[in-house]
Amino acid sequence: MLRFFGFLFLVLLAVGAWGYTQDWFKGYNKTDAQGKTRYGVEIDTEKMTNDFDAVSKWARQRLDDIDRQIADLRHQAAKANPNDKPAIEQEIRELEQKKGAATQSLQELEKEGDADKNESARRLQQELRDEEAKKSGGG
């Protein structure tokens, strides 16, 4: 049980640190007229929403790029000689699999509450960046 709470604490700490770097959270202190100091955290939900919307837009553009890549590969497969066709078809299947996983992550991101979006956004960006890196790396 202690390990679970330790893990939960580390997750919250990581989300808090990342949110702070994204300007989602800001600490403050205020002193009132009686000399009492109050500490707190401001949460900028508008910035969070805008950032998640930007991730969704970026992801949709990457998914469109994958669709174009699949269409190009299908065109190549239609013209390819029988020896090259299996490799091209395998690449199409891999791209379709990655697109399916990324589409599912995007749908999760768009339907989750703000508290759950952080992990989905990170996973979605990683899935699509991996594909982008593979494409630009000559893979």
Secondary structure, 3 states (H helix, E strand, C coil): CHHHHHHHHHHHHHHHHHHHHCCCEEEEEEECCCCCEEEEEEECHHHHHHHHHHHHHHHHHHHHHHHHHHHHHHHHHHHCCCCCHHHHHHHHHHHHHHHHHHHHHHHHHHHCCHHHHHHHHHHHHHHHHHHHHHHHCCC
